Amino acid sequence: MINVRKATWDDRDSLYNLAITDDVRKASFTRKQIDYQEHLKWYQKVLDSSNEYIYILEIDGDFSGQVRFSYNKNENNYNVGISLVRTVRGKNAGVIFFKRSLLLLRKEVSRFNIITAYIRENNKRSQRFFEKAGFNYAHNTLVNSENAQKWMLKMNSIFVIAELSANHNHNIDIALETITAIKESGADAVKIQTYTADTITINCDNEYFQINDGTLWDGQTLYDLYQEAYTPWEWHDRLRDHAESLGLMFFSTPFDKTAVDFLETKNVPIYKIASFEITDIPLIEYTASKGKPMIISTGIGEIQEIQDAVEACRRVGNYDITLLKCTSSYPAPIEEANLRTMVNMRETFGVKVGLSDHTLGSDVAIAAAALGAEVIEKHFILDRTIGGPDAEFSMKPDEFRNMVDSIRNIEKALGEIRYDLTDSVVNSRKFSRSLFVVADVNEGDVISEWNVQSIRPRGGLPPKYFNIVMGEKFTCSVKKGTPLTWRLIKN
C-alpha cells in the first residue's frame, strides 16, 4: 500500500541515506558527499521553514522516497525535486507519490500556478518521469551553468471531478473503461460512492421506504435502488490503482462510519459528504476527524444545517472545507441552479466553494467557473444507452471534454489582477493615438487644430497635451505626417 505523509524529524536518517546513494547523487546537481552534521542542520532549517515542504513515500510501511517543494518567490511558484529508492524505480508508484504529495502541498498552500522541475539535459529517465506526471518541457530554457532543462506543470485552479456513481452496471470492466475515458476527458479526479444497501438504509417496503415523488426511480424501494446502484467494496483497490496509474486522483463518498474506516485503509486523499448526509453531524465529525480535505454538497441543506456541517468539521480541527452548491433534483432544472448562492456561501461560511451539478448540459458548470468555483463535479457515463440509475443526467465523454475545455479557457480568461501590460498589448500600443503634424508648416507658424491633430499611430506627444500646445509656434519647418515633439515647439 502506498502512503504519503509530511516529513518529520524522525525521517532525518532515511533522507540522509537516500541523499548519499550513488544513483541519487549522480542525478542531482550537488554531487559531493554530504556531511551528516551538515545534513541535520539543513534538514532542521527545512522543517522550520514556511517555504519548504518535504513529503515521504512509504510502500507497505517501508521508506521509499521523498519529494521536496521549494518556494521560488521571484517566479511565485514551487520548484520540485523527487528521489526514489532503486526498488520503486520504473513503477507507477513514483507518479502516484508525486500526485498525492502535490495534493498535500495544495492543502497547505492554496494558491500557486506553476510547479517547476530542473532536469539534467542527459537525464532521460527523469524527463520521462516528469512527462508522465504531466510536466512539459519549457523550450529554450537550458540553464547552461547547470546543464539543466526547465520543465513546468501548470496547475488548474478549478478542480474538476467526474462522478462514477452507479454508471458501471455492476460490471468492473465498464467501471475501469469509464475511468480511462474520464482521464481522456480532462478531469482531475474520479469519485465513487462507498456504501451497501444495508449501510445506507434497511430492507423495508412500507410507505417511508417507497420512492413515489416524481423522480427517475419511482416505483422502487430505497433498498432496491441502492442494491442496484452501489459500487462493490472489493472493487476499490482495482479502481484506485487504475485511476492513479493514469494520474487521476481517486476518492469517495462514505455513507457511514464503516465506509470511512474502510476508505482509510485505501488512503484516499479527500472525503466527500453527499447532500442527503449533510444533516448527519456525527458522520461528518467522524469523517472530518481523519484530517483529509472535506467536500460537502449542500443540496438539501438549509442555511443552519450547512452551518452545523461546517462547525462539525472545525470542531474536530479540520478547516479544509469546500461547500458545493447543489440542486438535489435529478435532472435539476437550470432555473433552480441559483449560482449566486455559491458566491454567497464563500462569504457566509468562510470556506472554499464549488458546484455539484445535476443539470443537463454544461452551461451551469461553465457559469460556476466564471463566478469563481474552485470545484466542479458532474456525473460521467460511457454511453447513456447502457442505462443505470444515473444515466439520464450523466455526461458522455465528448460532452465532458467540451465542458472541461471551456472551464480551462475560463481559467485562462480570469487570470489575475494586474494593470501592467502584456507583451502582446505593449506591441499593440503603437497603434494608439498621439499628436501628429497633419499639414506642412513653416518655422514660426502657430499650432492650431488645422495643423496638429490627435490621430493614430503612436509616436508623438500624448493627446492629453493637445490643449497645452495650441497657440505655440513651430521652431522649424515640418512635413505633414511628422510626430509632434517638444523640440518642434517654441515655448
N, C-alpha and C positions, 0 to 999 in steps of 0.2 A: 504494500500500500504506500502511496506517495503522500507525504506530509510536508507542508511548507509552513514555516514559522519565523518570527522575528528572532534575530541572533541575540544571545545573552553572553554574559562574561564567561559562563561555563563552556562556551564554544571556542575559547581562545586557542586551545591546543589543537583542536581539529582543524581550525582555519590555518594555523601555523604549519601543520604537517602538510596540508594541501598546498600552501603557498610555496613550499620549498621543494616540491616534487619536480623532477626534471622536465616532464612534459608541460606542466603549467608554467614554469619559468621560461621555457623556450617560446611559449606563445605570448608571454607578457612583454611589456615594454621595459620592465625593470628585471634584468636577468641576473643581477648579482645575488649572492647568497644573503639571506635575510637573518640578521641577528635576532635571537629570541627576545631579548630585553627591548630592542627597538620595536619589535612586533607588538609587544604588550603595551608600550607607550602609545603606539599608533592606534591600536585597537581600542584602548580606553578613550582616546580622543574621538574616534568614530562613534562609539556608543554614546558619548556625551553631546555629540553634535546634533543640531536640528536640521542639518542639510545632508546628512549621510544616513543611508539605510542599508543594512545587510540582512538578507533572509537566508535561512538554512533549508536545504533539501534533505529529507530523510526518506529512505526507501526501506520499508519493513523494519523501521526503528533504527537503521544504521545511517550515520552521517554520509551523505553522498555528494555534497557540493554546496556552493554559496553563490549568491548574486548580490552585487553591490550597486546601489544607485547613489550618485553624487550630483548635487545641485550645481548647475552652471549659471551663475547669476548674470553673466554677460549675455547669454542667449535665452535666459528664462526657461531652461529645460533641464532634463536629467541625463547624465551620462551613465551608461550601464556597463558592467563587466561581470562575466559569469565564468565560474570554474567548476568543473565536474570531476569526480574521481574517475579513473580509467574504466571502471566496470560498468558505468552507465553511459559511456560514450556511444553514440550511434543509435540510441534508443529514443523513443518519443518522450521519455521522462524529462529530458532537458527542456524541451519546448513547453511541456505541461508545467514544469517548475517555474519557468520564466513567466508564463501567463498568470499563474497563481501569485507569484511574488509581485507582479505588476498590480494585481487587484489589491494586495495588501498595501502597496505604496499609495494607490489611489484612495484608500481608506484614510491614510494619514495626511495626504496632500491632495486636496480635492481638485486643484486647478493646475494643469500643465498640459502642453500641447504636443511636445516632441520628446522622444527618447532617442538618444544618440549613442552609437557604438563605434569605437575606433578599432579597426581590424588591420593587422599587417597585410600588406599587399599580396604576400605569398601564402597567407594562411587560408587556404581554400576550405578547410574543414569548418573553421569559424564562420566564414562567409556563407557556407551552405546552411549552417545552423541558424544564423540570424535571418537569412532569407526565408527559411521555413517558419520562423517566428513572426514574420510579417514585415521585416525591415526592407528598405530599398536603398540601393547604393546611391549616394549623392554624387553625381558625376562631377569630375574635375575638382574634387576636394582632396586630392592626395596631399597628406601632410608630410612634406619632404623630410623634415627633421626626424620624424618617427617612421618614415616609410609606411604610413598607415592610410587606409581609406576610411572615409566617414560614411557610416550607414545610419539611416534615420527611420524611426517608426512614428508616423503621425497618429496621434490619439484622437479617437472620436469622442466628442463631448456628450453626445446623446447615445445612451446605452440601449441598443435595440434587442429585444428578447422575442424569440419565436416560441410560442407555447405549443408543445406537442399534444398535451391533454390526452383525449381519447382517440386521437386520429391515427391509430395503429391497428384498430380492429382485432386486437389480441394476437397480432402476428408480429413477432420480433423482427422479421426481415423487413417488413414495411416500416417499422419504427427506425431501424438502422438506415434504411434508404432515405427516410424522411430527414434524419439528422444530416446526412450528406447533402441533401437538397437545401437544408437550412443554411449550411455553410456556404454553398454556392450562391445563395440568395442574399448574402451580405449581412446576416445577423451577427451580433456579438455573442449571443448566448442562446442555449436551448433550455427550456424549463419543462419539467414534468410535474406530476402530482403524485404524492405518496400517501395512499390510503388503501383500505379494503372496504368492501361494503359493511363489514362488521365493525370497523373502527370509526366509521362516519355516521352510521345510523343502525337501526335494528330491523330485522325481518318481520315486518308487521304491515298489514294491509288495511288497517282501519282508516277512517277519514283523514286523520292527521298525516298519514304517510302516503296518501294518494296525490298524484300530480294532475290537477284539473283546473289550471289557472290561465289557459290560453297560451301555453308555452309549446316549444317544439317537442316536449316529452310527455304531453298529456296522455293519460291512459296507463302510465306506468306507476309503480310504487318507487319510492326513493331507493329502496334496497335493490330492486331490479335494475334501475338506472345506473347505480354505482357499481353493481356487479358487472354490468356491460362496459362501463367507462374506465375502470381502474387500470393502472399500469402494474403488472405483476412485479413484486418486490425483487424476485430473483433475476429480473432483467437489469436492475440498476447498474451493476458493475459493467456489463457489456455496453450499455447505453453511454455511461460516463466515459469509459475508456475510449469508445469510438468518437464521441464528441471532442474530448480533449486531444485525441490524436490529430484531429482536424484543426485544432486551435480555437475551438469553441469553448466558452465557459458553460459548465453544466451545473444546474442546481434544481431545487424542487420546492413545492409547497407541501408542508406537513399538515395533517389534519387532526393529529392527536399527539400525545407525548411519546407513544411508542414509535411513531413515524420520525419524530425528532431524534430519538435515541438511535434509530436505525440509520438515519441520514448522517449523524455524527460519525458513525463508523465508515461512511463513504467520503468523509472530509469535504462535504460540499462547502463552497465559499460564501454563499448567500442563502438567506431564507426568505421566502415569500409567504405572506399571510393572505388567504383568499378573502374576497369581500364578505362572504357569509360567515366567516370566522372572526370578523372584526370585533364582535361582542364577547368573544371567548377570551377574557382577560387572563385567566390562568394559563391558557395555551400560549398567548403572546408573551407573557412574562417568562415562561419556561423556555420558549424558543429564543427570545432576546438574550437570555442569560448565557447562551453559548458564545456570545461575543461576536457573532457574524453580522454583516450589514443586513438590515431589515427592510424589506419592501412590503408595503401594506396597501391592498386595494380597499377603497372606501365606498364601494358601490352601494351597499345597503345601510351604511353608517350615517347616523345623524351627527350633528356637529359635536355634541357632548360625547358620543361614543367614539368619534375619531380622536377627540382629546384624551379620552380614557386609554385608548390604544397607544397613543404617543407617550403618555405618562407611564404606562406599564413598561415600555422599553427603557425609559430613562430611570425608572425606579430600580432596575437591576443593572444600571451602569452602561446601558447601550444607547449611544447618541447618534449612531449612523442609521438614520431613518429616512426612507423615501416614501411619501404618500402618493398613490396613483389615483387620479380622478377616474372613476369607473361608473358606467351606467349598467346596472345589473339586469339587463334585458337582452334576450338572445334571439335574433339580432337586435341591436339597440337602435332606436330611431335617431337620426342625426340631429334633430332639433332638441333632443334631450342631452346632448353632449355637454352643454354648459361649460365650455373650457375656461371661461373666466374664473370659475370656481377653483380650477387648478392653480391659477396665478395667486388667488387669494389664500389658498392653503399654505403656500410658502410663507406669506406674511403672517398669517394667523397662528401657525403652529411652529414656525421657525425650523422647517425641515426642507429637504430636497423634494421636488415634485416631479410627477410624470403622468403618463396615461396608460391605462389598461383598456384597450379599445375593442368593443364588440359591434361597432357599426360596420356596414358593408362598405367596401372600398377603402381608399387611403386618405380621403380628404381631411378627416378629423385628425388623424395621426400627423399629417403634414402641418396642419394648423397648430397642433400642440407643439411641434418642433419650433415653429416660428414664435410661439409665445413663451418659449424657454423651458420646455420639458427636458428633463435630464434622463428619463427612462421612458421608452415606449414599448408596449407589449401587444402583440397580435397573435391570434391563433393561426397555426400553419398546418396545411394538409397537402399531400402529394397531388391529389386529384379529388374534387368533391364528389365525383361519381362513385368513389369507393364507399361512400356513406359513413355513418357513425353519428354519435350524439351531437358532435360539434361541427359537422361538415358544412352546414349551411352558412355559418358566419366565419369560416376559416379561409385564409388566403392561400391561393396556389403559388407555386414558386415564382412564376413570372410576375404575378401581381405583387408579391412580397419584394422581389428585386426592384421593381419600379418604385415602390414606396421607399425602400432604403436609399435608392439613388436620389430621390427627391429630398429626403431627410439630410443626406450628406451635402447636397447642394445648399440647403438652407443653413447648415452649419457654416459652410464657407461664406455665405452671404451675411450671416450675423456677425462673423468676425470678432473684432474687439473695438473698444472705444479708442479712437486715435484721430487726431487732427492733422498730423503730418501727412504729406502726400506720398503715394506710392510712386515707383519709378514710371509706371505707365501714365499716371496722371501728370507727373512732372513733365514728361515728354509732350503731353497734350497742351501744356500751358503756353507753348509757343504760338498757339492759335488764339490766345486770349487777346483782349483789346489793349491798345496803348495809343499814345498821341503821335500822329504822323503829319508831316507836311504834305498837303494834298494838292498844292499848286506851286508852280515855280515862283520863287520870291527873290528879292534883291536885298543886299545889306541895307539896314535901316527901315525896311518895311515893318509895319505894325502887325503883330499877330492877331488874327481875328478868326471867327468861326468859318470864314471862307477859305482860309489857307491852312488851318490846323483843325483836325478832327480826331475824335476817338473812333478808331477802326481796328479791325483785325489785320495783321497779327500782332504779337508781342514784339518789343524791340525799342519802343520809345518810352517816354515818361508815363507813369501810371495815369489813368484818366482822372484820378482824384485831383490832379494839378491843373485841370483844364481851366477853371475859372481864375486860377492864380496867374497863368501865363498870358491870359487875354490882355491885350494892350501893351505888352512888352515888345521890344524890337529885335529883329534878327541881327546877328553880328556879322553875317556874311550871306552871299547868295546861296540858295539851297534849292535843289531839284525836287520836283514832285516825287513822293514815294520814299523820302528820307525820314527815318525815325527822329522825332523831336527830342533833343537832349539839352541839358542846361548850358552846354558850351555854345549852343546856337543862339542863345538869348542874351541881350544886353540887360543887365539888372539896373 
